[in-house]
Amino acid sequence: MRRSLFVALFLALFVAGCASLPLKERAVRATQAIHGLVATVDNAEMALCQPDPAAVHRCTSALAATAGLTDAKHVELSAKLIKAYRVEGQLIAAVKAWRAGDPAPTVMKEYLAIADEVLSFVESVPGLVSTEVVKSAREWVAAARTLDASFGGE
Amino acid sequence: MTPAEFVALVNGLSVLVNVLRVSVASVKEMLAQAGATDQELNAILDSVEKDRVARLAARENIVASAQADGFPG
């Protein structure tokens, strides 16, 4: 009797685990994708700025000046990306612990807010609008919304 | 066993082997489509986390450098 119950419980857990795997995988892949996109924003801004290795808050590229990416803007964007990366750390931990059927991690809203803040900031620099910085920031925000929706299991 | 029966037996075995081969391939495909294991998913997140930490440090260096140079904030 006890053995039958154990087997039934094992099977129930196994089936539940298998059923939840695709949703969990979708959330993990989406987390990987949004990190790839914020990394693209990061790389694109660094490529445009070409920071001085001896004073990394200073941009050396002539293109940065043309785009309106001043040293102050470079530092301000860095401060916003620091916030984004810190919240992303909490999001990664939450996604790791998340299981299908759980509500979306509460940190998700905070992550969406900081992604929106970064997008608004880079869009406010007219010279950046046609660059990879803004393009990838827009994709990042869209991907973050997709991740948020994926927690609902839709 | 007559030659005809022997040929029929060989043909039957050949069909059985093919059925088994297709079944094994189907099971392999089903397993592949079942998705990544928890361990594989954790490895993906660990890799993302590693890159996040490196990028965070790089951006913190920029802000620290600015503050050392008298930038506000």
Backbone of each chain as ProteinMPNN parsed JSONL, in Angstrom:
{"seq_chain_A": "MRRSLFVALFLALFVAGCASLPLKERAVRATQAIHGLVATVDNAEMALCQPDPAAVHRCTSALAATAGLTDAKHVELSAKLIKAYRVEGQLIAAVKAWRAGDPAPTVMKEYLAIADEVLSFVESVPGLVSTEVVKSAREWVAAARTLDASFGGE", "coords_chain_A": {"N_chain_A": [[0.841, -1.209, 0.0], [1.845, 1.254, 0.948], [3.981, 1.372, -0.753], [2.725, 1.579, -3.229], [1.541, 4.061, -2.992], [3.815, 5.629, -2.869], [4.913, 5.2, -5.408], [2.85, 6.265, -6.973], [2.934, 8.911, -6.153], [5.512, 9.607, -6.981], [5.197, 9.327, -9.763], [3.278, 11.288, -10.226], [4.671, 13.605, -9.523], [6.719, 13.465, -11.402], [5.34, 13.682, -13.846], [4.198, 16.192, -13.48], [6.503, 17.713, -13.346], [7.596, 17.356, -15.924], [5.6, 18.522, -17.437], [5.801, 21.15, -16.691], [8.184, 21.951, -17.674], [8.586, 23.097, -20.394], [7.482, 25.736, -20.103], [9.074, 26.801, -18.116], [11.496, 26.648, -19.403], [11.027, 28.4, -21.459], [10.9, 30.804, -20.074], [13.514, 30.936, -19.102], [15.002, 31.041, -21.475], [14.024, 33.44, -22.47], [14.961, 35.19, -20.55], [17.664, 34.938, -20.989], [17.711, 36.038, -23.531], [16.91, 38.715, -23.076], [19.041, 39.571, -21.601], [21.044, 39.388, -23.485], [20.249, 41.44, -25.163], [20.39, 43.768, -23.569], [23.063, 43.726, -23.21], [23.858, 44.24, -25.785], [23.032, 46.88, -26.069], [24.76, 48.025, -24.213], [27.304, 47.328, -25.341], [27.116, 48.69, -27.799], [26.978, 51.354, -27.026], [29.421, 51.638, -25.751], [31.124, 51.179, -27.918], [30.576, 53.349, -29.484], [31.374, 55.427, -27.833], [34.063, 54.865, -27.172], [35.787, 54.655, -24.7], [38.306, 56.379, -22.843], [41.074, 54.597, -21.868], [42.517, 55.309, -19.619], [40.879, 56.95, -18.25], [37.98, 56.078, -17.862], [35.502, 57.264, -17.913], [35.47, 59.117, -19.83], [34.752, 59.888, -23.188], [36.341, 59.15, -26.256], [35.88, 59.136, -28.917], [35.239, 60.717, -32.046], [32.828, 60.38, -33.221], [31.121, 60.02, -31.086], [30.898, 62.573, -30.033], [29.621, 63.815, -32.172], [27.204, 62.463, -32.108], [26.158, 63.428, -29.825], [26.786, 62.21, -27.537], [27.949, 62.931, -24.786], [30.511, 63.152, -22.225], [29.196, 63.332, -19.793], [26.696, 62.264, -20.423], [27.432, 59.676, -21.026], [28.307, 58.79, -18.525], [25.938, 59.055, -17.111], [24.284, 57.221, -18.429], [25.688, 54.943, -17.775], [25.232, 54.803, -15.025], [22.53, 54.236, -15.033], [22.536, 51.771, -16.302], [23.871, 50.315, -14.389], [21.935, 50.169, -12.401], [20.077, 48.659, -13.84], [21.499, 46.25, -14.256], [21.812, 45.41, -11.633], [19.179, 44.93, -10.804], [18.605, 43.008, -12.637], [20.126, 40.921, -11.689], [18.637, 40.104, -9.49], [16.424, 39.285, -10.852], [17.354, 37.107, -12.357], [17.907, 35.287, -10.316], [15.321, 34.951, -9.385], [14.05, 33.817, -11.608], [15.367, 31.44, -11.735], [14.369, 30.147, -9.506], [11.748, 30.029, -10.143], [8.668, 28.354, -10.996], [6.441, 26.746, -13.305], [3.197, 28.044, -13.173], [3.586, 29.485, -10.92], [3.252, 32.877, -9.752], [4.276, 35.784, -11.689], [7.635, 36.832, -11.074], [8.073, 39.319, -8.552], [10.004, 41.203, -8.968], [10.054, 41.626, -11.63], [8.471, 43.777, -12.552], [9.917, 45.935, -11.651], [12.177, 45.593, -13.148], [11.176, 46.007, -15.738], [10.551, 48.692, -15.49], [13.081, 49.92, -15.174], [14.243, 49.249, -17.585], [12.591, 50.658, -19.336], [13.271, 53.188, -18.476], [15.944, 53.402, -19.249], [15.615, 53.222, -22.02], [14.065, 55.555, -22.525], [15.929, 57.431, -21.794], [18.109, 57.081, -23.644], [16.758, 57.618, -25.972], [16.312, 60.263, -25.642], [18.553, 61.531, -26.416], [19.256, 63.084, -29.225], [21.115, 62.435, -31.271], [21.535, 59.753, -30.937], [19.38, 58.333, -31.746], [19.208, 57.118, -34.291], [21.003, 55.11, -34.047], [22.6, 51.929, -33.135], [22.367, 51.798, -30.447], [19.871, 52.871, -29.552], [18.165, 51.318, -31.106], [18.656, 48.673, -30.193], [17.95, 49.043, -27.551], [15.229, 49.452, -27.729], [14.447, 46.953, -28.651], [15.175, 45.464, -26.481], [13.427, 46.372, -24.438], [11.022, 45.473, -25.552], [11.475, 42.715, -25.539], [11.679, 42.274, -22.823], [9.072, 42.734, -22.054], [7.894, 40.573, -23.295], [9.003, 38.51, -21.821], [7.813, 39.041, -19.36], [5.159, 38.492, -20.01], [5.389, 35.787, -20.547], [5.457, 34.535, -18.119], [2.877, 34.2, -17.457], [2.104, 31.996, -18.78], [1.072, 32.072, -21.3]], "CA_chain_A": [[0.0, 0.0, 0.0], [2.73, 2.405, 1.058], [4.797, 1.395, -1.958], [1.873, 2.082, -4.307], [1.405, 5.512, -2.805], [5.1, 6.233, -3.215], [5.024, 5.155, -6.871], [1.868, 7.219, -7.51], [3.458, 10.252, -5.879], [6.652, 9.791, -7.867], [4.694, 9.539, -11.125], [2.599, 12.592, -10.268], [5.716, 14.638, -9.528], [7.44, 13.367, -12.664], [4.471, 14.236, -14.894], [4.093, 17.638, -13.242], [7.801, 18.287, -13.702], [7.722, 17.361, -17.386], [4.63, 19.459, -17.995], [6.191, 22.532, -16.422], [9.492, 22.251, -18.255], [8.604, 24.052, -21.499], [7.238, 27.098, -19.625], [10.289, 27.217, -17.409], [12.538, 26.838, -20.422], [10.703, 29.626, -22.185], [11.282, 31.925, -19.203], [14.985, 30.987, -19.047], [15.482, 31.523, -22.794], [13.665, 34.859, -22.581], [15.896, 35.906, -19.664], [18.931, 34.94, -21.737], [17.546, 36.961, -24.659], [16.924, 40.115, -22.634], [20.417, 39.921, -21.212], [21.77, 39.601, -24.75], [19.87, 42.737, -25.722], [20.964, 44.855, -22.761], [24.504, 43.667, -23.514], [24.03, 44.907, -27.084], [22.949, 48.324, -25.774], [26.02, 48.302, -23.517], [28.411, 47.267, -26.319], [26.947, 49.721, -28.824], [27.322, 52.653, -26.432], [30.878, 51.621, -25.533], [31.777, 51.278, -29.234], [30.408, 54.738, -29.932], [32.116, 56.291, -26.905], [35.506, 54.549, -27.148], [36.291, 55.282, -23.472], [39.743, 56.523, -22.617], [41.433, 53.553, -20.889], [43.057, 55.914, -18.393], [39.768, 57.664, -17.58], [36.91, 55.401, -18.611], [34.276, 58.075, -17.987], [35.625, 60.069, -20.932], [34.656, 59.324, -24.541], [37.411, 59.683, -27.114], [35.487, 59.051, -30.318], [34.636, 61.902, -32.665], [31.431, 60.01, -33.498], [30.359, 60.227, -29.851], [30.602, 64.01, -29.961], [28.622, 64.084, -33.219], [25.923, 61.881, -31.679], [25.704, 64.075, -28.587], [27.125, 61.347, -26.404], [28.966, 63.636, -24.002], [31.016, 62.368, -21.084], [28.138, 63.314, -18.769], [25.652, 61.302, -20.854], [28.06, 58.351, -20.908], [28.295, 58.452, -17.098], [24.533, 58.908, -16.7], [23.799, 55.924, -18.946], [26.353, 53.898, -16.974], [24.523, 54.719, -13.737], [21.237, 53.551, -15.285], [22.828, 50.355, -16.587], [24.204, 49.694, -13.096], [20.627, 49.825, -11.794], [19.481, 47.568, -14.628], [22.229, 44.999, -13.988], [21.537, 44.961, -10.254], [17.83, 44.351, -10.78], [18.68, 41.78, -13.438], [20.663, 39.879, -10.803], [17.497, 39.588, -8.71], [15.526, 38.609, -11.802], [17.948, 35.801, -12.693], [17.678, 34.41, -9.147], [13.879, 34.664, -9.326], [13.719, 32.901, -12.709], [15.93, 30.141, -11.345], [13.476, 29.531, -8.512], [10.358, 30.053, -10.649], [8.087, 27.132, -11.571], [5.193, 27.021, -14.017], [2.057, 28.168, -12.264], [3.909, 30.542, -9.957], [3.05, 34.215, -10.329], [5.505, 36.409, -12.208], [8.443, 37.378, -9.977], [7.72, 40.723, -8.297], [11.081, 42.058, -9.47], [9.846, 41.828, -13.069], [7.943, 45.14, -12.776], [11.036, 46.856, -11.431], [13.068, 45.424, -14.299], [10.534, 46.692, -16.869], [10.644, 50.132, -15.238], [14.442, 50.407, -15.45], [14.46, 49.111, -19.037], [11.898, 51.82, -19.92], [14.044, 54.39, -18.113], [17.131, 53.434, -20.124], [15.15, 53.537, -23.379], [13.703, 56.987, -22.576], [17.165, 58.226, -21.713], [18.88, 57.051, -24.908], [15.945, 58.282, -27.004], [16.347, 61.716, -25.412], [19.772, 62.057, -27.043], [18.848, 63.013, -30.631], [22.12, 61.795, -32.116], [21.587, 58.297, -30.72], [18.129, 57.702, -32.191], [19.398, 56.254, -35.468], [22.125, 54.192, -33.794], [22.341, 50.605, -32.562], [22.06, 51.968, -29.015], [18.417, 53.015, -29.384], [17.512, 50.157, -31.745], [18.723, 47.508, -29.301], [17.208, 49.367, -26.32], [13.807, 49.205, -28.034], [14.275, 45.483, -28.697], [15.323, 45.007, -25.083], [12.156, 46.637, -23.735], [10.002, 44.568, -26.119], [11.781, 41.357, -25.069], [11.363, 42.222, -21.38], [7.607, 42.585, -21.97], [7.604, 39.185, -23.681], [9.334, 37.677, -20.651], [6.763, 39.279, -18.357], [3.963, 37.766, -20.465], [5.638, 34.342, -20.542], [5.2, 33.986, -16.786], [1.461, 33.874, -17.371], [1.883, 30.72, -19.441], [0.28, 32.241, -22.527]], "C_chain_A": [[0.875, 1.258, 0.0], [3.577, 2.56, -0.214], [4.006, 1.961, -3.156], [1.722, 3.595, -4.214], [2.671, 6.241, -3.23], [5.265, 6.311, -4.739], [4.082, 6.177, -7.494], [2.373, 8.651, -7.331], [4.614, 10.574, -6.809], [6.19, 10.113, -9.292], [4.035, 10.918, -11.256], [3.624, 13.722, -10.341], [6.455, 14.659, -10.857], [6.631, 14.01, -13.791], [4.366, 15.75, -14.732], [5.385, 18.333, -13.653], [7.975, 18.398, -15.193], [6.809, 18.416, -17.994], [5.091, 20.895, -17.811], [7.469, 22.925, -17.161], [9.459, 23.239, -19.408], [8.393, 25.498, -21.046], [8.47, 27.646, -18.925], [11.395, 27.518, -18.424], [12.299, 28.13, -21.192], [11.14, 30.846, -21.37], [12.807, 32.078, -19.16], [15.54, 31.537, -20.362], [15.185, 33.015, -22.959], [14.59, 35.71, -21.704], [17.256, 36.035, -20.343], [18.86, 35.979, -22.869], [17.591, 38.418, -24.187], [18.319, 40.523, -22.16], [21.253, 40.193, -22.462], [21.483, 40.974, -25.328], [20.415, 43.9, -24.892], [22.482, 44.884, -22.978], [24.788, 44.353, -24.849], [23.956, 46.424, -26.917], [24.296, 48.775, -25.182], [27.188, 48.36, -24.52], [28.333, 48.408, -27.333], [27.351, 51.092, -28.267], [28.829, 52.745, -26.205], [31.618, 51.803, -26.86], [31.702, 52.708, -29.749], [31.273, 55.687, -29.107], [33.641, 56.113, -27.026], [36.143, 55.167, -25.901], [37.821, 55.315, -23.412], [40.151, 55.488, -21.561], [41.951, 54.126, -19.567], [41.984, 56.66, -17.611], [38.486, 57.214, -18.285], [35.587, 56.166, -18.665], [34.345, 59.078, -19.136], [35.558, 59.35, -22.281], [35.727, 59.969, -25.418], [36.997, 59.752, -28.584], [34.862, 60.353, -30.821], [33.152, 61.637, -32.947], [30.548, 60.235, -32.274], [29.946, 61.682, -29.74], [29.514, 64.363, -30.974], [27.235, 63.614, -32.78], [25.382, 62.537, -30.406], [25.948, 63.212, -27.358], [28.297, 61.991, -25.656], [29.465, 62.718, -22.888], [29.928, 62.246, -20.007], [27.041, 62.303, -19.126], [26.173, 59.858, -20.709], [28.016, 57.884, -19.448], [26.853, 58.207, -16.628], [23.962, 57.575, -17.187], [24.422, 54.777, -18.139], [25.635, 53.7, -15.647], [23.191, 53.978, -13.915], [21.468, 52.064, -15.579], [23.228, 49.608, -15.304], [22.914, 49.266, -12.399], [20.018, 48.615, -12.504], [20.164, 46.236, -14.313], [21.963, 44.482, -12.567], [20.161, 44.306, -10.162], [17.818, 43.039, -11.571], [19.218, 40.621, -12.597], [19.543, 39.248, -9.972], [16.553, 38.799, -9.619], [16.046, 37.208, -12.151], [17.694, 34.804, -11.544], [16.205, 34.002, -9.077], [13.475, 33.665, -10.411], [14.232, 31.495, -12.383], [14.977, 29.403, -10.4], [12.051, 29.363, -9.034], [9.944, 28.695, -11.22], [6.786, 27.502, -12.263], [4.033, 27.036, -13.04], [2.307, 29.202, -11.179], [3.547, 31.889, -10.589], [4.374, 34.76, -10.868], [6.311, 36.95, -11.037], [8.158, 38.877, -9.808], [8.772, 41.674, -8.867], [10.914, 42.374, -10.963], [9.379, 43.247, -13.372], [9.061, 46.172, -12.631], [11.998, 46.806, -12.624], [12.493, 46.148, -15.521], [10.685, 48.205, -16.724], [12.041, 50.655, -15.578], [14.776, 50.282, -16.939], [13.802, 50.292, -19.763], [12.701, 53.097, -19.68], [15.282, 54.523, -19.014], [16.713, 53.818, -21.541], [14.81, 55.025, -23.495], [14.959, 57.847, -22.588], [17.909, 58.242, -23.051], [18.086, 57.714, -26.037], [15.973, 59.807, -26.844], [17.61, 62.356, -25.986], [19.555, 61.958, -28.56], [19.832, 62.257, -31.528], [22.182, 60.282, -31.973], [20.418, 57.565, -31.38], [18.325, 56.752, -33.372], [20.516, 55.225, -35.254], [21.644, 52.85, -33.219], [21.924, 50.722, -31.087], [20.546, 52.007, -28.805], [17.693, 51.795, -29.96], [17.491, 48.96, -30.781], [17.993, 47.768, -27.981], [15.711, 49.126, -26.539], [13.528, 47.695, -28.05], [14.33, 44.895, -27.285], [14.006, 45.186, -24.328], [11.069, 45.679, -24.233], [10.214, 43.139, -25.596], [11.457, 41.204, -23.578], [9.852, 42.073, -21.191], [7.192, 41.158, -22.335], [7.891, 38.251, -22.507], [8.239, 37.815, -19.598], [5.515, 38.477, -18.73], [4.162, 36.253, -20.351], [5.395, 33.722, -19.169], [3.735, 33.605, -16.612], [1.134, 32.572, -18.056], [1.051, 30.835, -20.694], [1.065, 31.8, -23.739]], "O_chain_A": [[0.694, 2.176, -0.8], [3.851, 3.664, -0.686], [4.538, 2.71, -3.974], [1.768, 4.307, -5.217], [2.628, 7.303, -3.852], [5.69, 7.329, -5.285], [4.459, 6.878, -8.433], [2.258, 9.486, -8.228], [4.694, 11.672, -7.36], [6.701, 11.026, -9.939], [4.209, 11.616, -12.255], [3.472, 14.668, -11.113], [6.781, 15.724, -11.38], [7.164, 14.782, -14.589], [4.434, 16.497, -15.708], [5.357, 19.415, -14.24], [8.45, 19.42, -15.689], [7.183, 19.113, -18.938], [4.822, 21.757, -18.647], [7.792, 24.109, -17.256], [10.261, 24.173, -19.403], [9.06, 26.399, -21.555], [8.856, 28.799, -19.117], [12.12, 28.505, -18.31], [13.235, 28.854, -21.532], [11.685, 31.804, -21.919], [13.329, 33.192, -19.179], [16.431, 32.387, -20.366], [15.992, 33.759, -23.517], [14.956, 36.823, -22.081], [17.907, 37.079, -20.287], [19.824, 36.701, -23.125], [18.233, 39.258, -24.818], [18.721, 41.677, -22.302], [22.067, 41.116, -22.488], [22.364, 41.604, -25.914], [20.852, 44.907, -25.45], [23.101, 45.946, -22.933], [25.837, 44.973, -25.022], [24.718, 47.163, -27.541], [24.877, 49.774, -25.605], [27.956, 49.322, -24.537], [29.346, 49.015, -27.681], [27.987, 51.888, -28.958], [29.44, 53.79, -26.434], [32.627, 52.506, -26.916], [32.639, 53.211, -30.368], [31.835, 56.643, -29.641], [34.399, 57.082, -26.985], [36.946, 56.094, -26.013], [38.51, 54.403, -23.87], [39.611, 55.509, -20.454], [41.83, 53.49, -18.52], [42.172, 56.966, -16.433], [37.982, 57.889, -19.184], [34.664, 55.769, -19.375], [33.384, 59.806, -19.385], [36.222, 58.334, -22.488], [35.983, 61.17, -25.332], [37.692, 60.36, -29.399], [34.074, 60.997, -30.129], [32.331, 62.553, -32.917], [29.377, 60.594, -32.399], [28.804, 61.995, -29.402], [28.594, 65.121, -30.665], [26.228, 64.273, -33.042], [24.274, 62.23, -29.967], [25.393, 63.453, -26.286], [29.461, 61.646, -25.862], [28.906, 61.648, -22.647], [29.764, 61.192, -19.393], [26.529, 61.588, -18.265], [25.435, 58.953, -20.319], [27.723, 56.721, -19.172], [26.583, 57.286, -15.857], [23.249, 56.89, -16.454], [23.766, 53.774, -17.859], [25.449, 52.57, -15.196], [22.784, 53.195, -13.057], [20.689, 51.21, -15.155], [22.954, 48.417, -15.16], [22.81, 48.155, -11.878], [19.517, 47.685, -11.872], [19.497, 45.218, -14.126], [21.899, 43.275, -12.335], [19.998, 43.264, -9.528], [17.116, 42.091, -11.219], [18.808, 39.474, -12.778], [19.502, 38.034, -9.775], [15.968, 37.792, -9.218], [15.276, 36.251, -12.229], [17.321, 33.652, -11.768], [15.881, 32.859, -8.753], [12.659, 32.776, -10.17], [13.598, 30.496, -12.721], [14.809, 28.187, -10.493], [11.246, 28.646, -8.441], [10.742, 27.988, -11.836], [6.108, 28.449, -11.866], [3.904, 26.154, -12.19], [1.367, 29.735, -10.588], [3.537, 32.023, -11.813], [5.448, 34.256, -10.541], [5.729, 37.48, -10.091], [8.021, 39.607, -10.79], [8.464, 42.816, -9.208], [11.559, 43.281, -11.488], [9.835, 43.856, -14.339], [9.137, 47.143, -13.384], [12.55, 47.821, -13.047], [13.223, 46.817, -16.251], [10.917, 48.912, -17.705], [12.175, 51.711, -16.196], [15.504, 51.109, -17.488], [14.382, 50.857, -20.689], [12.8, 53.964, -20.549], [15.615, 55.614, -19.475], [17.368, 54.635, -22.188], [15.218, 55.681, -24.453], [15.039, 58.852, -23.294], [18.295, 59.307, -23.533], [18.669, 58.301, -26.949], [15.693, 60.545, -27.789], [17.723, 63.581, -26.034], [19.659, 60.869, -29.124], [19.425, 61.528, -32.433], [22.805, 59.602, -32.789], [20.451, 56.346, -31.553], [17.682, 55.705, -33.444], [20.921, 54.547, -36.199], [20.476, 52.668, -32.876], [21.224, 49.859, -30.556], [20.007, 51.268, -27.981], [16.729, 51.302, -29.375], [16.456, 48.323, -30.58], [17.477, 46.839, -27.361], [15.015, 48.653, -25.641], [12.512, 47.23, -27.532], [13.613, 43.949, -26.959], [13.532, 44.265, -23.662], [10.294, 45.141, -23.442], [9.257, 42.445, -25.255], [11.018, 40.144, -23.133], [9.402, 41.373, -20.284], [6.255, 40.607, -21.757], [7.128, 37.325, -22.233], [7.796, 36.825, -19.017], [4.89, 37.858, -17.869], [3.208, 35.521, -20.088], [5.154, 32.52, -19.065], [3.385, 32.803, -15.746], [0.013, 32.077, -17.94], [0.408, 29.878, -21.125], [0.56, 31.87, -24.86]]}, "seq_chain_B": "MTPAEFVALVNGLSVLVNVLRVSVASVKEMLAQAGATDQELNAILDSVEKDRVARLAARENIVASAQADGFPG", "coords_chain_B": {"N_chain_B": [[12.047, -26.524, -42.705], [10.988, -24.755, -45.496], [12.55, -23.296, -48.411], [11.037, -21.071, -49.185], [9.695, -20.464, -46.835], [11.856, -19.788, -45.26], [12.792, -17.458, -46.525], [10.584, -15.842, -46.09], [10.695, -15.653, -43.333], [13.129, -14.304, -42.963], [12.491, -11.907, -44.24], [10.452, -11.04, -42.556], [11.83, -10.686, -40.148], [13.503, -8.643, -40.938], [11.703, -6.556, -41.368], [10.81, -6.265, -38.75], [13.16, -5.379, -37.478], [13.486, -2.928, -38.75], [11.195, -1.593, -37.867], [11.752, -1.436, -35.135], [14.02, 0.167, -35.253], [13.008, 2.588, -36.24], [11.289, 3.166, -34.136], [13.075, 3.571, -32.011], [14.394, 5.837, -32.97], [12.242, 7.629, -32.973], [11.656, 7.825, -30.255], [14.028, 8.963, -29.36], [13.851, 11.425, -30.663], [11.57, 12.457, -29.457], [12.482, 12.746, -26.864], [14.436, 14.66, -27.277], [12.869, 16.814, -27.983], [11.577, 17.293, -25.676], [12.711, 19.207, -24.177], [15.107, 21.254, -22.347], [17.007, 20.109, -19.521], [16.6, 20.769, -15.97], [19.104, 21.211, -14.987], [20.531, 21.995, -17.26], [19.171, 24.342, -17.838], [19.758, 25.849, -15.588], [22.473, 26.13, -16.017], [22.493, 27.818, -18.21], [21.436, 30.139, -17.053], [23.411, 30.621, -15.16], [25.537, 31.278, -16.776], [24.601, 33.629, -17.935], [24.469, 35.166, -15.641], [27.162, 35.374, -14.961], [28.185, 36.98, -17.017], [26.655, 39.237, -16.575], [27.633, 40.141, -14.093], [30.249, 40.866, -14.765], [29.778, 42.943, -16.563], [28.422, 44.74, -14.958], [30.456, 45.44, -13.175], [32.194, 46.756, -14.916], [30.688, 48.996, -15.658], [30.376, 50.168, -13.175], [32.957, 50.938, -12.719], [33.209, 53.023, -14.516], [31.485, 54.981, -13.454], [32.722, 55.327, -10.969], [35.173, 56.321, -11.795], [34.373, 58.711, -12.912], [33.394, 60.023, -10.653], [35.73, 60.256, -9.199], [36.935, 62.108, -10.718], [35.564, 64.322, -10.163], [32.959, 64.502, -11.146], [29.419, 65.069, -10.784], [27.247, 63.195, -8.564]], "CA_chain_B": [[11.654, -25.216, -43.24], [11.194, -24.676, -46.949], [13.229, -22.041, -48.812], [10.062, -19.966, -49.199], [9.439, -20.088, -45.432], [13.074, -19.128, -44.778], [12.785, -16.09, -47.084], [9.529, -15.105, -45.39], [11.188, -15.383, -41.986], [14.145, -13.24, -43.068], [11.772, -10.655, -44.54], [9.725, -10.649, -41.342], [12.809, -10.157, -39.194], [13.987, -7.369, -41.474], [10.65, -5.566, -41.082], [10.816, -6.038, -37.302], [14.339, -4.558, -37.161], [13.215, -1.562, -39.208], [10.197, -1.003, -36.959], [12.46, -1.105, -33.898], [14.929, 1.289, -35.525], [12.168, 3.79, -36.323], [10.779, 3.455, -32.785], [14.167, 4.151, -31.22], [14.601, 7.199, -33.473], [11.113, 8.453, -32.516], [11.822, 8.082, -28.814], [15.136, 9.923, -29.239], [13.346, 12.727, -31.095], [10.652, 12.938, -28.421], [13.282, 13.177, -25.721], [15.11, 15.905, -27.651], [11.877, 17.882, -28.008], [11.018, 17.474, -24.329], [13.298, 20.424, -23.63], [16.336, 21.154, -21.573], [16.828, 19.692, -18.127], [16.792, 21.854, -15.0], [20.551, 21.442, -14.887], [20.92, 22.776, -18.446], [18.585, 25.683, -17.704], [20.562, 26.555, -14.581], [23.767, 26.465, -16.634], [22.244, 29.01, -19.045], [21.291, 31.289, -16.145], [24.727, 30.876, -14.544], [26.349, 31.95, -17.791], [24.068, 35.002, -18.015], [24.855, 35.828, -14.385], [28.603, 35.666, -15.031], [28.358, 38.133, -17.911], [26.033, 40.383, -15.897], [28.544, 40.616, -13.042], [31.377, 41.525, -15.436], [29.297, 44.207, -17.14], [28.12, 45.622, -13.825], [31.742, 45.943, -12.675], [32.732, 47.706, -15.903], [29.917, 50.253, -15.569], [30.688, 50.778, -11.876], [34.27, 51.585, -12.897], [32.992, 54.292, -15.227], [30.911, 55.942, -12.498], [33.756, 55.616, -9.958], [36.167, 57.15, -12.463], [33.77, 60.052, -13.042], [33.334, 60.637, -9.317], [37.114, 60.607, -8.825], [37.301, 63.275, -11.525], [34.73, 65.444, -9.725], [31.607, 64.529, -11.732], [28.395, 64.948, -9.745], [26.531, 61.915, -8.424]], "C_chain_B": [[11.973, -25.166, -44.735], [11.925, -23.379, -47.266], [12.268, -20.855, -48.776], [9.781, -19.482, -47.774], [10.639, -19.334, -44.852], [13.121, -17.666, -45.254], [11.747, -15.234, -46.356], [9.983, -14.722, -43.988], [12.194, -14.238, -41.985], [13.47, -11.901, -43.321], [11.052, -10.118, -43.293], [10.656, -10.036, -40.318], [13.31, -8.785, -39.637], [12.98, -6.25, -41.18], [10.66, -5.217, -39.597], [11.975, -5.125, -36.895], [14.087, -3.111, -37.564], [12.227, -0.847, -38.299], [10.874, -0.563, -35.662], [13.353, 0.124, -34.082], [14.144, 2.608, -35.554], [11.66, 4.171, -34.929], [11.853, 4.118, -31.925], [14.403, 5.598, -31.647], [13.49, 8.126, -32.983], [11.253, 8.809, -31.051], [12.93, 9.115, -28.604], [14.654, 11.332, -29.586], [12.422, 13.327, -30.03], [11.425, 13.462, -27.217], [13.961, 14.51, -26.015], [14.137, 17.071, -27.6], [11.322, 18.162, -26.612], [11.605, 18.695, -23.648], [14.517, 20.146, -22.792], [16.015, 20.702, -20.149], [17.006, 20.916, -17.227], [18.27, 22.228, -14.899], [21.038, 22.311, -16.061], [20.389, 24.203, -18.349], [19.365, 26.496, -16.672], [21.916, 26.979, -15.145], [23.626, 27.711, -17.513], [22.186, 30.246, -18.15], [22.622, 31.633, -15.469], [25.631, 31.644, -15.506], [25.911, 33.409, -17.951], [24.529, 35.8, -16.79], [26.336, 36.245, -14.417], [28.85, 36.913, -15.894], [27.785, 39.393, -17.257], [26.989, 40.989, -14.869], [29.724, 41.381, -13.657], [30.959, 42.896, -15.975], [28.979, 45.224, -16.039], [29.417, 46.249, -13.304], [32.314, 46.996, -13.621], [32.007, 49.049, -15.804], [30.164, 50.947, -14.225], [32.041, 51.497, -11.937], [34.112, 52.951, -13.549], [32.475, 55.354, -14.255], [31.952, 56.314, -11.437], [34.817, 56.549, -10.542], [35.65, 58.585, -12.582], [33.753, 60.76, -11.699], [34.737, 61.07, -8.859], [37.563, 61.857, -9.563], [36.397, 64.48, -11.202], [33.38, 65.557, -10.381], [30.586, 64.443, -10.603], [27.803, 63.536, -9.694], [27.421, 60.808, -8.008]], "O_chain_B": [[13.079, -25.492, -45.167], [11.912, -22.454, -46.455], [12.653, -19.756, -48.378], [9.646, -18.285, -47.521], [10.488, -18.391, -44.075], [13.447, -16.762, -44.485], [11.988, -14.067, -46.047], [9.701, -13.624, -43.508], [12.141, -13.335, -41.15], [13.817, -10.89, -42.71], [11.049, -8.918, -43.021], [10.346, -9.018, -39.699], [13.512, -7.887, -38.82], [13.358, -5.144, -40.793], [10.537, -4.053, -39.218], [11.808, -4.218, -36.08], [14.425, -2.183, -36.828], [12.384, 0.336, -37.994], [10.616, 0.527, -35.152], [13.438, 0.992, -33.213], [14.562, 3.608, -34.97], [11.607, 5.351, -34.583], [11.59, 5.085, -31.21], [14.588, 6.479, -30.807], [13.752, 9.272, -32.619], [11.003, 9.945, -30.648], [12.798, 10.023, -27.783], [14.992, 12.303, -28.91], [12.474, 14.522, -29.738], [11.071, 14.484, -26.63], [14.059, 15.378, -25.148], [14.51, 18.182, -27.224], [10.662, 19.18, -26.405], [11.063, 19.171, -22.651], [14.908, 19.003, -22.556], [14.905, 20.889, -19.651], [17.496, 21.958, -17.662], [18.629, 23.396, -14.746], [21.839, 23.229, -15.885], [21.07, 25.155, -18.729], [19.601, 27.689, -16.862], [22.441, 28.038, -14.803], [24.522, 28.554, -17.557], [22.805, 31.269, -18.445], [22.919, 32.804, -15.236], [26.382, 32.534, -15.107], [26.743, 34.307, -18.084], [24.927, 36.96, -16.903], [26.7, 37.328, -13.959], [29.634, 37.787, -15.525], [28.357, 40.477, -17.371], [27.131, 42.209, -14.789], [30.144, 42.413, -13.133], [31.695, 43.875, -15.855], [29.242, 46.418, -16.185], [29.465, 47.448, -13.025], [32.855, 48.009, -13.177], [32.634, 50.107, -15.86], [30.161, 52.176, -14.15], [32.24, 52.526, -11.291], [34.79, 53.911, -13.185], [32.966, 56.483, -14.235], [32.055, 57.478, -11.049], [35.298, 57.456, -9.862], [36.394, 59.545, -12.381], [34.059, 61.95, -11.61], [34.902, 62.108, -8.219], [38.451, 62.577, -9.107], [36.455, 65.512, -11.87], [32.7, 66.57, -10.221], [30.85, 63.818, -9.577], [27.862, 62.789, -10.67], [26.965, 59.676, -7.85]]}, "name": "protein", "num_of_chains": 2, "seq": "MRRSLFVALFLALFVAGCASLPLKERAVRATQAIHGLVATVDNAEMALCQPDPAAVHRCTSALAATAGLTDAKHVELSAKLIKAYRVEGQLIAAVKAWRAGDPAPTVMKEYLAIADEVLSFVESVPGLVSTEVVKSAREWVAAARTLDASFGGEMTPAEFVALVNGLSVLVNVLRVSVASVKEMLAQAGATDQELNAILDSVEKDRVARLAARENIVASAQADGFPG"}
